[in-house]
Amino acid sequence: MESTSFAIPVTPRQIAYARALALRNHTLLPWDVQQDRRSLSTWIDTQAKMTSAAALDARPSSKQVAFAERLARIKRRAVPDECFRDKGLMSKWIDGNR
């Protein structure tokens, strides 16, 4: 008995989700993976478990910086320079100056 495997076509939703994951993780979506539903599903599972580049970024978000600068104007203080390099420090500065 021969064991032949047939490639099941991917769905448009699968492709859309895979493209979004590729964009989020700054990776390429291989062409051969896009041809089979099972291989695309495996690729999606792997990519979904990865953390995004934005999550690894230690700098504070633009909203966090804007809020800190608004607090600094109200309190007539300056936001320390090291707070602009670390989101944890920025968060602590904001909590201490509310």
N, C-alpha and C positions, 0 to 999 in steps of 0.2 A: 504494500500500500504506500503510495507516494504521499509525502507531506508537503503540500503546497499551501502557501499562505497568500491570501489575497489582500491587497492594500485597500482598506476602507477609506473612502474620501473624507477629508476633514470638513467640518462645518464652518460656516462663516463666523459664528460666535467664537469658535475655538481660535480661528485665525486672528480675530480682533483682540481677543484676550492675550494671545501670544505676542502680538505686536506691541500691546501696551506693556507687557512684562519686559520685552526686549528694550523698549524705550526707557522704562524705569530703571533697569539694571545696566543700561549702557552696553548692551551686547547685541550681537547679530543673531537673527533668526535664520538658521541654515535652511537652504532650499530643500534638501533631501528630507528634512524633518517635516516640512510643510506638505509632503506628499502622502503621508500615512497618518491616520487618526491615532493609532496606538503610539507611534513614535512622537507625535506632537503632544500627546497627553503626558508622556514621560518627561518631555522637555519642559512642559508647563509646570509639572510638579516640582522639578528641580529648580526652575527659576523662581517659582512662588516662595520657596523656602529661603531664598537669598534675601539679604537685607538690601535695601536700596542705597544708592550712593548718598542721597540726601540724609538718610538716617545716620550714616557714618560721619557726616560733616559736623565738626565740633563748634562751628561758628553759630552765633545766635541768628534767629530768623529776622527778617526785615520787620515783622510786626513787633517782635520783642524789642528790637532796637528803637523803633518809633515810640513805643510805650515808655521805654526807659528815658528817652530824650524828653518826652512830654513831662514825665515825673521830675526830671532834672530841672526843667524850666520852672515848674511850679515850686520846687523846693530851693531854687536858686543855688544848685550844686552842679558839678560836672560829673559825668559818668566816667569812671576810671578807664584808661586805655585797655587794660587787660581784660575788661569785661566784653570788649568788642571782639576778642579772640576766642572766648569760651562761653558756650551757652549756659553752662552750670553756674559760672561766676555771674553772668548777667542776671540769671534767675534769682540768685541770692541777693544781688544788689537791688533788684526790683522789690523783692519781699521786704528788705530792710528799709526801703524808702517809700513805702506806701503811705 
